Amino acid sequence: MELKEALGKLEKSKELMAWKQKNPGTFFSYALKIIEENKEEPWSLGFYNKSTDKVVTFVVGSDIEVQEEEEIFKKPETVIKPIETEKAKISFSGILEKAREFTDKTYPNELISKTIAVIQNLEKYGTVWNITYITHSFNTINIKASPEDGKILYNNIESIMGMIKK
């Protein structure tokens, strides 16, 4: 399921309508999709509530599941901004294709085992696809790509082993 399809399904749902009625002033702040061994998990669509500084996630698959409100993993000074959905001109499958082409060319020896893709609004990039690949060689490849044209704005590779604190 593409992001726009999942968002459309959620926007028409009684679950979101009921939640928004109780939580005015909230906004769409992220979408998360995990793919592992060619199996896609349902979309997780997050809505930020500024008054509580927390997020509620709606899991959109064949049904819609509302998760408990959660703390956000962020620095205290970070301001959460809404996703500018009109900027997401390339489909999710299209953005994955562009990121994969870039990864295959730039990191040809890395075999990807898991993909974690998030669209979010980051201060430095604005609305951006933040894609992390976990490889068979215990590396992470992070790519930030424009949702408008798929241009790669940032990339980095890092060993997972280097991230583990001794």
N, C-alpha and C positions, 0 to 999 in steps of 0.2 A: 504494500500500500504506500502510495506517495504521501508526502507530508501534507500537501494541500487537501487531499482526499480525507486524511485523518482529522485535520483541523476542521474541515467542513462538517464531517460526521459529529465531531465533538460540539461544535457551535450550535447544531440543531438539537442536541441531546437535552433531555430533562435534567440530567445530572449537572451539567454545566449551568443551565438556566437557574436551577434551584440554588446552586452554590453562589452564583454571581448576585442573586437577589439578597443573600445574606452577607455578601462580601463586596459591597460596591467599591469602585476605585481600584480594582485589581486589573492586572494586564498579563498578556501572554509573554512569558520571559524566556522560555527555552523549549526546545524539542530534542529528544534523545532517542537514538536508535542504535541497538547493538546487533551485530551480525557475527555469528561464530560458526565456523564450518558450514557456511552457506545457509544457515538457519537464522532467519530474522526474528527478533523479538518484536512485540507490538510497540507502537510509538508511545513514548512517555512525554506528555505535553504539560509543561509547568506554568502555573499562573502565580505571579508575585503579589503579595498583599503588603503594601507599604506600612500600613498601620501596625501590623504584627512583625514585619521584617521576616516573614516566612513565606514558603512556597507550598502550594498544593499541586500534586501531580495527578493527572488523569491518564490512565493507561487505556489506549484506544486500540482494540483488536476487534474481534467479532462482537464483543460487548464492551462497555465502558466501565472501568473500575476507578473509583475515587480513593486515593490514598490519603493517609493522615497528613495534616499540615506539618512541615518539617523546617528545621533551621536550614539556612543557606550556608554553604561552604564558601566563605568570602572574607576578605579583609574588612575590618570595621568601616573604613573610609570609602569602600567601594559602593558606588551607586548603581543599583539594578535598573536597567532600562528595558523598555519593551522591544520586542523584535519588530522590525519594519518589514512586515510580510510582503509588501509590494516590491521589495528588493529581491525577493527569492524568485528570480525569473527562470533559473535552471531547475529542472526537476531533481529530486533526491538521487534518482538513478543516474542522471546526467552528471551531477557533482561527484558522485562516487567514481564514475568512469574517468572523469578528468583527474581526480586525485590518484586513482590507480595507475593511469598512464604515466603521471609524473613520478610516482613511487617506483614503478617498474623501470623507468629510465634512470632515475637518480640513485636508487638503492636496489640494483638488479639482483644482488645476492640474498636479499631478505624475503623469506616466505611468510606471508601474513596468515595468522591463525585467528585473529579477532579484530573486528572493526568497531570502534565507538565513535559515533558521529553526533555532534551537538550543534544546533544552530542557536546562536545567542548574540547579544549585543554587547560587545566589548568596547571599553573606552578607546583603546588604541585603533581598532579596526571598524567599529560600528557593527552592523549586523553581518555576521560571518559564520561560515561553516568551520567548526573546529573538529578536525578528524584525527583520531589517534588509532594507529595500527599497532597491535602487539604481534611480534614476530616469533617464529619458532626458535630463533637464536636469542630470545629474551631481551630483545630491544623494543623500544617504543619509537615509532615515527609519528611526529606531530605535524599536521599540515593545517594551515588556516587558508581557506579559499573563499573568494568572493561569490556570494549567492547570485550575483547579477550576471557574471560572465565566466565564472569558474577559474579565474586567474588565481594562481598560487601566490599568496601574500607573504607566507612564512613557512619554513620547514625546518625540522630538527630531528636528529636521531640520537637516542640516548639508551644506554644499557640499563635494564631494570636492576641488575645487580649493583650498579653504581648508586641507585636510589635507596637501596636498603641501608639503613643506618646501622653501624656496628656498635 
